[in-house]
Amino acid sequence: MKKILVPTDFSDQAQMAIDLASQIAKKTGATVKLVHVYEYPVATAYTTLDVGGPDPIEGELAREMVDQNKKQLAEEAKKLSEDGINVEQELKMGNPFINLSEELKDEGVDLVIMGSKGASGLEEALIGSNTEKVVRYAKCPVISLKQPLIVDTLKNIVFAANFKESDEKLLAALKKLQSMFGATIHFVRINTLNNFEPDSFAKKRMKNWVRNNKFEDFTLRIYNDVEEEDGINHYAEEINADLLALGTHGRTGLGRLFSGSLAEDVVNHSNRPIWTYHMG
């Protein structure tokens, strides 16, 4: 692993992401790149009395905020550097996701780590969190955090799938994840009423899938629940999993609204750390 990208807004969740990136960088020798995107408050840049130009007071406040963000970013970078980690930093201005999309085009980024506050209701359906958008479009693995994760205690990873498909890049990334943490992978298929399959058929296919893809140190489980998302979270809770791992097809538009993407839903609603990889 060469580079870990960590977007930060200086929140508690972002600090969790920086802490995890620091731990992984120490294990792998990777460079950590911190990126903060300052979204200029366009709506408040003009006064109601003078619609022809920017308000000098608002402009000064924006400059002060940018200077403060630069200082905070430099302080975070300094902490990592003093801890012996190679670090890069960049302050961008504009739309957060558009700017992060440009960062994600960098072929050198091997992992993105983001704090997540999640989303729900209308916000989830129409906008979604920036973390969810990154999960949908990133071509490298993404780890989403809502609580701290200690690398040395990460020993149990739940990987949920239908075990009918084999995406070579996904499986290679999953094996690297397992190797990096020295963890056991708990493969699980969620049986629901809309996606039911007798255990005898499902178990045989799962065993063949795991054997054909040459995994080691794993368990197999079929878990029954009402919804796939619920099943994944309930099973993870049952075995006290340290991390959830999922592949995502990154559906967008009407397909996203009507059928959804399981990985993105889990990212929004689960409190456990989640590793996702975009397939295809």
N, C-alpha and C positions, 0 to 999 in steps of 0.2 A: 504494500500500500504506500502510495507516494503523497497524496494530498487529500485532506479532509476539509470540506467546506462547511463553515458554521455561520449561518445568518444570525445576526443578533439585533434585538431591539432593547437590550439592557434590562429585560424583565427577569424575574426569577426563573421562568422556564428556559430562557435563553442562557442563563448562567449554568443551568443543569447541562445543557448541550455543550457548552464550553468545557465544563468539568469532564464530561465523558470523552470529548475529543482529546483532551489532555491525556487521559488515561490510555486511550488507544494509541496515541502518538508515541507515548513512552514505550509501548510494547512493540510497535512496528517501525518507529523511526520516521513516521510520516510528518509532512509539513501541515500545519493548521492555518487555514486562511479564514480570517474573520471579516465578514461583510456586514455593514450597516447601511440600510437604504433610508434616507431622509425623504419623507413624502411632504413636499412643500404644500402648505395649507392654502391652495388656490382660492378656495371659497372665501377666505378672510383677507385676501390680498388687496381688496378694493373696498373703499368706504361707500356708504350709501349717499354721501354728500358729493363725492368726487368720483364718478364712475369712469372718468376718462384716464385715470392713472392709479398706480399703486399707492397705498397709504405708507408714508415714510416710517411711521411707528411700527406698523406690521412688518415692514421690510427689515427694520432693525431687530425686532424680536426674532424673525426668522434667522438672521445672521448670527444672533446670539445662540440660538438653538443649534445651528450647524457647528459653531465653535465648541459648544458643550458636548455635542456628539463626537466630534473629533477627539476631544480630550478623553472622553469615556472609552472610546475605541482604542486609543493609544495606551490607556491604563490597562485594559484587558490584554492587549498584545504584550505589554511589558511584563505582566505577571507570567505569561506563558514562556516568554523568552528567558526570564530569570529562573524558570523551572527546567531549563535545558531543552526547550522545544523550539524547533524551527517554526517561525510564525510570519505570516503576511497579513496585511490589513488594508481594507479599502472602504472608503465612504462614497456612496453613490447618492444621487438625488433623482426623485421621480417615483413612478409606480413600483412598489416592492416586488411584485411578481415578475413584471417585465424585466427589471434589472436582475433578478435572480435567474431568470431564463437565460440571460446572456452569460452569466457565470456558469450555468449548467452545460453550456455548449463547449466549455473547456474540456477537451478529451483527457486532461490530466487529473480531473477530479474523480477520485475513487469511491468517495463516501460523502454523503450529506448528513449532518446531524442537526436537528431542529427541535426547539422546544415547541410544544403545541398547547393551545388553550382549548382546542376543539371548536365545534360549531353545532348548532341545533336549529330545528324548526325552519323558518323561512330563510334564515341566513345560510343554513347548510344547503338547502335546495337551490338557491339562486346565486349565492356568492361562494360559500365555503371558506375555510380558513386558508391562509397562504401555505400552511403546511400541507393541507390536502391537495392543493394545486401542484405543489412541488412533487408530491408522491405520484400524482397523475402523469407528470411529464418528464421527470428526471430519468435519464438513461443509466444511472448508476444507483446502487442501493441507497436508501434513505432510512435513517433511524429517527423516529419521532418520540419525544419524551414529554410526559406530564409529571414525572416524579424522578428523583435521582436514580442513577444506575451505577453500581460499583462493579467494575470489570472483573475483579478477582473473585466475586461471589456469583458471577453469571455462569450457571452450570446446567440450566434446563431451558431449552428452546422448543416452543410449540410451532410446528409447521403444518398449516391446514391447506388441503388441496383436494381435488377430486380423483387424483392419481390415474387420470386417463391421458394427460398430456405430459410431455417431457421437453421443456425448454432448456437447451444445453447451457445457455448463459446464466439462466436463473439457478440451475443446479450447481454450476461451477461457483457462483457467488455464494450459494448457501453452504457449500463445503468449505469455502474460505472462512465464512463466518464461524462455522463450527470449529474449525482448526484454530482460529485466532483466540477463541475463548476456551477451548478444550471442553466443550459442552456436549451433553446428550441431546439428540433431536428426538422429540416426541411427535411422530407423524400421526395426524388425526384426520379422519373423514367424518363430516357432520351429516348425519342422516336426518332429513326432515320429511314431512308429509309430501311436499312438492318435489322432493329429490330423493325418494326412498329407494333403497337397494338392500336385499337380504344380506345378512352378515356373511354367509358362506361365499357369495360372489365377491363382495367388497373386500373381504380379508385376503382372498386368493389374489385379487388384482393388486392390492397394496403390497403384498409380499413380493410379487413378481416385479413391481415397479421399483421397489427399494433395492432388490437384488440386481436388477438390470442396470440400475444407476450407481451401483457399487458404494452404497452408504455403509458406514460403520458406526457403532455406538448409538443405537436408536431403539425406540419402542414403537409399537403400532397400536392404534386404538380407533374404534368406531364409536361415535358419541351421538346419542339421539337427543334432539331438541326441536323446538318449534321453528326457530329461524337459525340460519347458519351463523350469523353474527353472535347470537346468544349462545349457541353451542360452543363456539371458539372461546368466548369469554368465560363460560361456566367451566369448561374443561381446563382452561389455564388456571382458573381459581382453584379447582380441585387438586391439581398437582403442584400448585404454587409456582407456576412458571416465571422465569426471570425475564423472558423476552418472547414476543409473538413474531413469527415470520410468515409473510404472505407474498404471493405474486399478484400483480395487478395488471389488468389490460388497459387501464386508463381511459374508460369510456368518457365521452363528452357529449354536450348538446342534449337532444331529446332522449337518446339512449341512456345518458347519465341520469336524467330526471325520472324516467319510467322504470328502468331496470337496475340502475345504480351500479356501483363498483364496491364489492365486498370489502376490499382492502381499505378504501377511503372511508367507508362507514365505520370500520373498526378503529381506524385512526382517530375519527371524531369522537367515538363513544367509549373506547377502552381507556382505562387509567394505567395500563401496563405499557412499558416501552415496546415499540413496534418497529420491526425491520421489514421494509418493503422493497420489491424489485419489479421494475416495469418490464413486462414480457412483450416482445414483438415491436 
